[in-house]
Amino acid sequence: MTEHQDVATRRATDEYVAAEIHRLLAEDPNVAEQGITVVRRELGLVLHGEVESVQRRDEILRRVAEHFPELAVTSDIGVVRAHPPTEIEQLP
């Protein structure tokens, strides 16, 4: 197999893996997350996005690791405030 074919095969595989991860996160009733993107890097996959709690981020990473144990996965998932503000915002 030539190098060009290897690159094309790897890209197709990466797209399938990313689609499988998206489907896993969206269809799992304990996660039901659609806002996570999957990006291929040299050393593995990076998950990007924002979630409402550290527990949710940990559950996403646990599910992905459980279903894809052979993949090196790095998290770039941030945690955003999901509760209402406690102070009134003063606008100029």
GULO-653383 format. One record per residue (C-alpha): residue in one letter; x, y, z. Coordinates in steps of 0.2 Angstrom, whole numbers, padded with zeros to 4 digits, always signed. Layout:
N
AXYZ;...
% end
This chain:
92
M+0000+0000+0000;T+0007+0017-0004;E+0009+0031+0008;H-0006+0041-0001;Q-0017+0026+0002;D-0012+0025+0020;V-0016+0043+0023;A-0033+0041+0015;T-0037+0025+0024;R-0032+0034+0041;R-0043+0049+0037;A-0058+0038+0033;T-0055+0028+0049;D-0053+0044+0059;E-0070+0050+0052;Y-0078+0033+0056;V-0071+0034+0074;A-0077+0052+0076;A-0094+0048+0070;E-0095+0033+0082;I-0090+0044+0097;H-0103+0057+0092;R-0116+0043+0091;L-0111+0036+0107;L-0112+0052+0116;A-0129+0058+0109;E-0138+0041+0111;D-0132+0036+0128;P-0146+0041+0140;N-0134+0045+0154;V-0124+0057+0143;A-0135+0063+0129;E-0122+0076+0123;Q-0121+0083+0106;G-0109+0098+0108;I-0093+0088+0109;T-0081+0088+0094;V-0068+0075+0090;V-0051+0081+0082;R-0037+0069+0077;R-0020+0074+0083;E-0003+0065+0080;L-0004+0056+0097;G-0023+0052+0097;L-0040+0061+0098;V-0044+0077+0107;L-0062+0080+0113;H-0067+0098+0112;G-0083+0107+0119;E-0091+0113+0135;V-0102+0104+0148;E-0111+0109+0163;S-0101+0100+0176;V-0085+0091+0180;Q-0095+0075+0183;R-0103+0076+0166;R-0085+0078+0158;D-0079+0064+0168;E-0093+0053+0162;I-0090+0057+0144;L-0072+0053+0145;R-0076+0037+0155;R-0088+0031+0141;V-0076+0035+0127;A-0062+0026+0136;E-0074+0011+0139;H-0079+0010+0121;F-0063+0014+0113;P-0049+0007+0125;E-0036+0007+0111;L-0037+0026+0108;A-0027+0039+0116;V-0040+0052+0121;T-0036+0069+0127;S-0049+0081+0135;D-0051+0099+0130;I-0069+0099+0137;G-0072+0115+0148;V-0085+0117+0162;V-0097+0131+0161;R-0108+0139+0174;A-0125+0131+0172;H-0134+0140+0186;P-0142+0157+0186;P-0131+0172+0192;T-0132+0178+0210;E-0129+0196+0206;I-0137+0209+0195;E-0126+0214+0181;Q-0125+0233+0179;L-0124+0240+0161;P-0116+0257+0158;
% end
